[in-house]
Amino acid sequence: MIGNDLRLIRIEAGLTQVQLAEKLGITQGMISRIERGDATTTEVVERWTNICRGDRKSTRLNSSHLV
């Protein structure tokens, strides 16, 4: 599940949902919805992994998850 992968990436980066939401310019509620799998967009996912991984390529996520 992509939401769980994103949650793990966020946790590995040492960010709270609030901190990541501020960096992405979205609400903490949206972060929660994405992590639960209730909502996702390719743009947010790309920005999420760039922020959490410092623009390094994610080992947990790849384009095959974004259908």
C-alpha positions in Angstrom: 0.0 0.0 0.0 1.5 3.3 -1.1 0.2 5.2 2.0 2.1 2.9 4.4 5.2 3.3 2.3 4.9 7.1 2.4 4.4 6.9 6.2 7.6 4.9 6.6 9.5 7.3 4.5 8.2 10.2 6.6 9.1 8.5 9.8 12.6 7.6 8.5 13.1 11.3 7.7 12.2 12.1 11.3 9.2 14.2 10.3 5.8 14.5 12.0 2.7 14.7 9.9 2.5 18.4 10.8 6.1 19.1 9.8 5.7 17.4 6.5 2.4 19.1 5.8 4.0 22.5 6.3 6.8 21.6 3.9 4.3 20.4 1.3 1.9 23.2 1.8 -1.0 20.9 2.6 -2.9 20.2 5.8 -2.0 17.6 8.4 -5.4 16.0 7.7 -4.4 15.5 4.1 -1.2 13.8 5.2 -3.3 11.5 7.3 -5.7 10.7 4.5 -2.7 9.9 2.1 -1.1 7.6 4.7 -4.4 5.8 5.2 -4.8 5.4 1.5 -7.9 7.6 1.3 -6.2 10.1 -1.1 -3.1 10.5 -3.2 -1.8 12.5 -6.1 1.3 11.9 -8.1 2.5 15.5 -7.5 2.2 15.2 -3.8 3.8 11.8 -3.7 6.8 13.1 -5.7 7.2 16.2 -3.5 6.8 14.0 -0.4 9.6 11.6 -1.3 11.8 14.5 -2.4 11.4 16.3 0.9 11.9 13.2 3.0 14.7 11.7 1.0 16.5 15.0 0.2 15.9 14.5 -3.5 17.5 11.0 -3.4 15.7 8.3 -5.3 13.3 6.4 -3.0 14.1 2.8 -2.5 10.5 2.1 -1.3 8.6 3.9 -4.1 8.8 3.7 -7.8 6.6 4.7 -10.6 4.9 1.3 -10.8 3.1 2.2 -7.5 1.6 5.3 -9.2 -1.1 3.9 -11.5 
